Amino acid sequence: MKYTHLKKQDSAVYKALLGEQKRQEEGVEMIASENYVSVAVLETLGTVFTNKYSEGYPGRRYYGGQEFTDVVETLAIERAKKLFGAEHVNVQSHAGAPANLAAYAAILKPGDTVLGMNLSHGGHLTHGHPLTLPAQIYRFVGYKTEADGTIDYKKLEALAKKEKPKLVLAGFSSYTRQLDYAKISAIAKKVGAYSMMDMAHIAGLIAGKAVPNPVPYFDIVTTTTHKTLRGPRGGMILCRAELAKAIDRAVFPGVQGGPLMNTIAAKAVAFGEALRPEFKKYARQILKNAKTLQKEMEKYGAQVLFGGTENHMIMLDVVKSYDVSGKEAEKYLDAVGITINKNVVPDDPRGPMDPSGIRIGVPAVTTRGFKEKEIKLIAKYIHRALSSKGEVKLLNNIHKEVKQLCKKFPVYL
Ligand SMILES: *Cc1c(COP(=O)(O)O)cnc(C)c1O
């Protein structure tokens, strides 16, 4: 890609951009929440739609000149509705966190109780971490996974009856099993609570019909658009028709001002891609790659958490598997060009700054064309790096092999 104007005008930013581009090409990207967007999506992000103020919604904006912004926002909405079978969609959330904040604001009053997944068991920061704004406004109570990695829905029901939440929340950012949507939404109904699924991590798997769709079961479904869904960085809210007004008002003017129209246009382009048959193949390949990674790591004797994976990622307890901390594991893998993140394990005794686990995801490498054969190689590199005790020569040798593999699978070049 050429950036002729940027190159001439601002060499500092241009240089950083070239570095980042090279990093993304030469490294194995296994952060479970990242992906590579298409060139069409990249192009759309850099368009003049960024110049336009479009407060309001298609057909009812506050400023004039909306004939083309209305077109792209309507396309994004209609395509998202078709992808997920939703009654109403709001595509204006700037990211996943403000989408969740708006969803809470639409249905909850300050002080209301929310039952969500405990953060060390896979729940996201926005599901009640004490440092977040939602946790200061609402009362979050966490439910946990069992030793075998599943959720005990009888226990969840008992907890819901005791805590009397106004919202039962499903969804996660570091959990690897399929949730029982019917059971969770039934529990919410029983206690008179709203139900919400945050599908940020698995939206692409759902769009590609590789895993079940939560939309028919929940009052509200929130998501990011940049993880497995492979669109621009952004958020989105899907909901039942009767909540449409409350959701739209909570997004604007509740939480945000003007929407990012270049991003919304890029969302439309990405959703168009996700509607194509190739995207189903992509989603299925993600599942196969993640399963292969799990099986290979188990062959090497590593401790895969939650009893394995049914989505796009695996969680490893690296303390138990390799006698290294999550932070050390991240460092060793960085040294060989494999990017992952340290992660807490359920009820982690070590705490979040240097936890016991790592999270490894396959959406980005699947986009660049890795299949089972390459995943087996990657598993070998991961195992060798984590067993290396930080030996520099060993890590350098693995790094060379990683670079060679990446060269065979260019992303943008
Ligand atoms: C990533 C994620 C978010 C937050 O998305 P941002 O775009 O980073 O704000 C919210 N919920 C879940 C479950 C996530 O995985």
The ligand as a MOL file (V3000), in Angstrom:
LIG
                    3D

  0  0  0     0  0            999 V3000
M  V30 BEGIN CTAB
M  V30 COUNTS 15 15 0 0 0
M  V30 BEGIN ATOM
M  V30 1 C -13.5270 -6.8560 23.3150 0
M  V30 2 C -14.7320 -6.9330 24.1420 0
M  V30 3 C -15.4390 -5.7900 24.5270 0
M  V30 4 C -14.9120 -4.3820 24.3700 0
M  V30 5 O -14.6670 -3.9780 23.1010 0
M  V30 6 P -13.8190 -2.6210 22.8240 0
M  V30 7 O -14.0590 -2.4290 21.3610 0
M  V30 8 O -12.4040 -2.9540 23.1620 0
M  V30 9 O -14.3760 -1.5570 23.6510 0
M  V30 10 C -16.6390 -5.9500 25.2130 0
M  V30 11 N -17.1000 -7.1710 25.5140 0
M  V30 12 C -16.4190 -8.3000 25.1890 0
M  V30 13 C -16.9930 -9.6280 25.5680 0
M  V30 14 C -15.2170 -8.2150 24.5160 0
M  V30 15 O -14.5560 -9.3370 24.2290 0
M  V30 END ATOM
M  V30 BEGIN BOND
M  V30 1 1 1 2
M  V30 2 1 2 3
M  V30 3 2 2 14
M  V30 4 1 3 4
M  V30 5 2 3 10
M  V30 6 1 4 5
M  V30 7 1 5 6
M  V30 8 2 6 7
M  V30 9 1 6 8
M  V30 10 1 6 9
M  V30 11 1 10 11
M  V30 12 2 11 12
M  V30 13 1 12 13
M  V30 14 1 12 14
M  V30 15 1 14 15
M  V30 END BOND
M  V30 END CTAB
M  END
